[in-house]
């Protein structure tokens, strides 16, 4: 059983309210806390089945909707847009605001951050900017981009922003960011076949009005700045060396270059001096491993990892 609640808190952008879902186990004592950072073009409540599973094992769970996502829409701006200025930093600061608020509610409980996809990149930014405040981090569906690829993406994004504006959608930029993901699954049934091997999950994603929206040029550019930040070695060296980190991904996830990008990211963490860095790749699974038919195995692996660090 769990108590399900919702609330809002002010974003660091100074004008938007951030929506949060919280799941608290009852009865019994809370053993730890897991904060979820969701991916691009989705929202926190999509993680409810996973949150309920963790609650059943004594973990309180919180998941906010990032700026421009879910019920945290920026007034006068489109969905899937982080803001006119410093959007990536605002989202990371919002993650930390929620962590501080939740940690006060569950005093002295082990606190873990779980980031999926874009949320994994935001989490990696948080690990650099706020070292020493977590007891562990799970990075799900993450990847690694070379500086040359990031620079090329910035050139295209900047050109399209000059032509269309930050809040606009660009077919060219969208193809650059996501268009290649389906190639490994040709002939594709939908443009989101890369998300999951489960047709039912893909169809549910497409049918959800808060999922799969057009990614704005502003978010695309903000994310590229975030990727630059998290791959710079001098920044990575600022992370807490004692922090346990668990990389999990499908070995058919194009975001992680079918596992190769996940391995590169793991190796970068080890190079930065982190001593407890583990990785697991799931055979045949694509991007949303928490929603695949075999998700219970993923749930259990995450739970085992968390419990080993209580």
C-alpha positions in Angstrom: 0.0 0.0 0.0 1.0 3.6 -0.5 -0.2 7.1 -0.1 -0.3 8.9 -3.4 -0.1 12.7 -3.4 0.6 15.7 -5.6 2.0 19.1 -5.0 3.7 22.1 -6.7 6.8 24.1 -5.8 8.2 27.3 -7.5 10.7 26.6 -10.2 14.1 28.3 -10.2 13.0 30.1 -13.4 11.1 32.4 -11.1 7.7 32.1 -12.8 6.7 28.4 -13.3 5.2 26.0 -10.8 6.7 22.5 -10.9 4.3 19.6 -10.5 5.4 16.6 -8.4 3.9 13.2 -7.8 4.8 11.4 -4.5 4.3 7.8 -3.4 4.8 7.1 0.3 4.7 3.5 1.6 2.2 2.6 4.4 2.3 1.1 6.9 5.8 0.7 8.1 9.0 2.8 8.2 10.4 4.4 5.1 13.7 2.7 4.3 15.0 5.1 1.7 13.9 7.7 -0.9 14.1 7.5 -4.7 13.8 10.7 -6.8 13.0 10.2 -10.5 14.1 12.5 -13.3 12.1 11.6 -16.4 13.1 11.9 -20.1 12.2 14.3 -22.9 8.6 14.6 -24.0 7.1 12.6 -21.1 6.3 13.2 -17.4 6.7 11.9 -13.9 3.5 10.0 -13.4 4.5 7.6 -16.3 6.8 6.0 -13.6 3.9 5.1 -11.3 4.1 1.3 -11.7 7.9 1.4 -10.9 7.2 3.8 -8.0 4.5 1.5 -6.6 6.9 -1.4 -6.8 9.5 0.5 -4.8 6.9 1.6 -2.3 6.0 -2.0 -1.7 9.6 -2.5 -0.6 9.7 0.5 1.7 11.0 3.3 -0.5 9.3 6.7 -0.8 9.3 8.0 -4.4 9.0 11.5 -5.8 8.9 12.4 -9.5 8.5 16.0 -10.8 7.5 17.1 -14.3 10.4 19.1 -15.7 9.9 22.6 -17.1 7.8 22.5 -20.3 6.7 18.9 -19.5 3.6 17.3 -18.0 1.8 19.7 -15.7 4.9 22.1 -15.4 4.1 24.1 -18.5 5.7 27.5 -19.0 3.1 30.1 -19.6 3.0 31.4 -23.2 5.5 28.8 -24.4 5.1 25.4 -26.2 5.5 22.0 -24.6 8.9 20.4 -24.6 10.6 23.7 -24.0 12.8 24.5 -21.0 12.7 28.2 -21.2 14.1 31.3 -22.9 17.3 31.3 -21.0 19.4 28.9 -18.9 16.6 26.2 -19.1 18.9 23.2 -18.5 20.3 24.9 -15.3 16.9 25.7 -14.1 15.7 22.1 -14.5 18.8 20.8 -12.6 18.2 23.4 -9.9 14.6 22.2 -9.6 15.8 18.7 -9.2 18.0 19.8 -6.3 15.1 21.9 -4.8 12.9 18.8 -4.8 15.7 16.8 -3.2 16.2 19.2 -0.4 12.5 19.5 0.2 12.0 15.7 0.2 15.1 15.0 2.3 13.6 17.3 5.1 10.4 15.1 5.0 12.4 11.9 5.3 15.2 12.9 7.6 18.4 10.8 7.6 17.0 8.3 5.1 19.3 7.1 2.2 18.5 9.2 -0.8 18.9 8.0 -4.4 18.4 9.7 -7.8 17.1 7.8 -10.8 17.4 9.5 -14.2 16.1 8.1 -17.4 17.2 9.3 -20.9 17.3 13.1 -20.8 16.8 12.7 -17.1 20.0 10.7 -17.0 21.9 13.6 -18.5 20.2 16.0 -16.1 21.2 13.7 -13.3 24.8 13.6 -14.5 24.7 17.4 -14.4 23.3 17.3 -10.9 26.1 15.0 -9.8 28.7 17.5 -10.9 26.9 20.7 -9.6 25.8 19.2 -6.3 28.3 16.6 -5.2 28.0 14.8 -1.9 24.2 15.1 -1.4 23.2 11.6 -2.6 23.7 8.1 -1.5 23.5 6.6 -5.0 22.4 7.2 -8.5 20.8 5.0 -11.2 21.4 6.2 -14.8 18.9 4.5 -17.1 18.9 4.8 -20.9 21.9 7.1 -21.0 24.6 7.5 -23.6 27.7 9.3 -24.7 28.3 11.7 -27.5 31.8 12.8 -28.8 32.7 16.5 -28.7 32.7 16.6 -32.5 29.1 15.3 -32.6 28.0 17.8 -30.0 29.7 20.6 -31.9 28.0 19.6 -35.1 24.6 19.5 -33.4 25.2 23.0 -32.0 26.0 24.4 -35.4 22.7 23.1 -36.9 20.7 24.1 -33.9 22.1 27.6 -33.9 21.4 28.0 -37.6 17.8 26.8 -37.2 17.2 29.0 -34.2 18.3 32.1 -36.2 15.9 31.0 -38.9 12.9 29.9 -36.8 13.4 31.0 -33.1 14.1 29.0 -30.0 10.5 28.0 -29.3 10.0 26.6 -32.8 10.2 23.0 -34.1 12.7 22.1 -36.8 12.3 19.0 -38.9 16.0 19.1 -39.6 17.1 19.3 -36.0 14.6 16.7 -35.0 15.9 14.3 -37.6 19.4 14.9 -36.3 18.5 14.3 -32.7 16.0 11.4 -33.1 15.7 10.5 -36.8 18.4 7.9 -36.8 17.0 6.0 -33.8 14.6 4.0 -35.9 17.0 2.8 -38.5 18.0 -0.3 -36.7 14.4 -1.4 -36.6 13.4 -0.9 -40.2 10.9 -1.4 -41.6 9.5 0.6 -38.7 5.8 0.4 -37.8 5.9 3.9 -36.2 8.4 6.7 -35.7 8.7 5.6 -32.0 9.6 1.9 -32.6 13.0 2.6 -31.0 11.3 3.4 -27.7 10.2 -0.2 -26.9 10.1 -3.7 -28.3 6.5 -3.8 -27.0 4.0 -2.6 -29.6 1.5 -2.0 -26.8 3.9 0.3 -25.0 4.7 2.2 -28.2 1.0 2.7 -29.0 0.3 3.9 -25.4 3.2 6.4 -25.7 1.8 7.7 -29.0 -1.7 7.9 -27.6 -0.6 9.9 -24.6 -1.1 13.6 -25.2 1.7 14.5 -22.8 4.2 12.2 -24.6 6.1 12.4 -27.9 5.5 16.1 -28.5 7.7 18.1 -30.9 11.0 18.9 -29.3 11.7 22.6 -29.6 15.0 24.0 -30.9 15.5 25.6 -27.5 15.4 22.2 -25.7 17.6 20.6 -28.3 20.2 23.4 -27.9 19.9 23.3 -24.1 20.5 19.6 -24.1 23.6 19.9 -26.2 25.0 22.4 -23.7 24.2 19.9 -21.0 26.0 17.2 -22.9 29.1 19.4 -23.3 29.1 20.1 -19.6 28.8 16.4 -18.4 31.5 15.1 -20.8 34.1 17.7 -19.9 36.7 15.8 -17.8 37.4 18.7 -15.4 33.7 18.8 -14.6 33.4 15.1 -14.1 36.4 15.2 -11.7 34.1 17.3 -9.3 31.8 14.3 -8.7 31.7 12.6 -5.3 34.2 9.8 -5.7 32.4 7.6 -3.2 29.0 7.8 -4.9 27.6 4.4 -6.0 26.4 4.7 -9.7 24.5 2.0 -11.6 24.2 2.2 -15.4 21.3 0.2 -16.8 20.2 0.1 -20.5 18.8 -2.1 -23.2 21.4 -3.4 -25.6 19.1 -2.4 -28.4 18.7 1.2 -27.2 19.9 3.6 -29.8 20.3 6.4 -27.3 23.1 4.4 -25.8 24.4 3.3 -29.2 23.3 -0.2 -28.6 25.3 -0.4 -25.3 28.5 1.1 -26.6 27.7 4.6 -25.5 26.7 3.3 -22.0 30.0 1.6 -21.7 31.8 4.8 -22.7 29.9 6.7 -20.1 30.7 4.1 -17.4 34.3 4.3 -18.3 34.3 8.1 -18.0 32.9 7.8 -14.5 35.7 5.3 -13.5 38.3 7.6 -15.1 36.9 10.4 -12.9 37.8 8.3 -9.8 34.4 6.9 -8.8 35.0 3.5 -7.2 31.6 1.9 -7.2 30.3 2.0 -10.8 28.3 -0.9 -12.1 26.6 -1.5 -15.4 24.0 -3.9 -16.7 22.7 -4.2 -20.3 19.5 -6.1 -21.0 19.5 -8.3 -24.0 16.9 -7.4 -26.7 15.5 -4.4 -24.8 15.2 -0.9 -26.3 15.0 2.5 -24.7 12.2 2.2 -22.1 13.4 -0.8 -20.1 11.0 0.0 -17.3 8.1 -0.5 -19.6 9.2 -3.6 -21.5 7.4 -7.0 -21.1 10.3 -8.1 -18.9 10.3 -5.0 -16.7 9.9 -6.9 -13.5 13.4 -8.2 -13.9 14.7 -4.6 -14.3 12.6 -3.5 -11.3 14.1 -6.3 -9.1 17.7 -5.5 -10.3 17.3 -1.9 -9.3 15.8 -2.9 -6.0 18.6 -5.3 -5.2 21.1 -2.5 -6.0 19.3 0.0 -3.8 19.0 -2.4 -0.9 22.7 -3.3 -1.0 23.4 0.4 -0.4 21.0 1.1 2.5 
